[in-house]
Amino acid sequence: LTLIQSSDITLELWDLSVKKVATIAKRGMSAGEQTITLNMKELGLANSSYVYQIEVVNSQGTFRQYKMMTFGK
């Protein structure tokens, strides 16, 4: 994730039955290349497919993007 300015980031995960299973919020992330690491084991999530939303909020407004990911060994 590359930020053009300081932003608040929220990452939400849903399982395929549309149940929200995790929310990770990072406040005040600085501009530049940023990484958000998901430890699925710590989150208690099984190997499966998930839909995620990343939300970026800064003085320019709000950006949201939805994607699907598959977690497995």
Secondary structure as GFF3:
##gff-version 3
##sequence-region A 1 73
A	DSSP	beta_strand	2	3	.	.	.	ID=ss1
A	DSSP	beta_strand	7	14	.	.	.	ID=ss2
A	DSSP	beta_strand	20	29	.	.	.	ID=ss3
A	DSSP	beta_strand	32	33	.	.	.	ID=ss4
A	DSSP	alpha_helix	40	43	.	.	.	ID=ss5
A	DSSP	beta_strand	48	58	.	.	.	ID=ss6
A	DSSP	beta_strand	61	71	.	.	.	ID=ss7
###
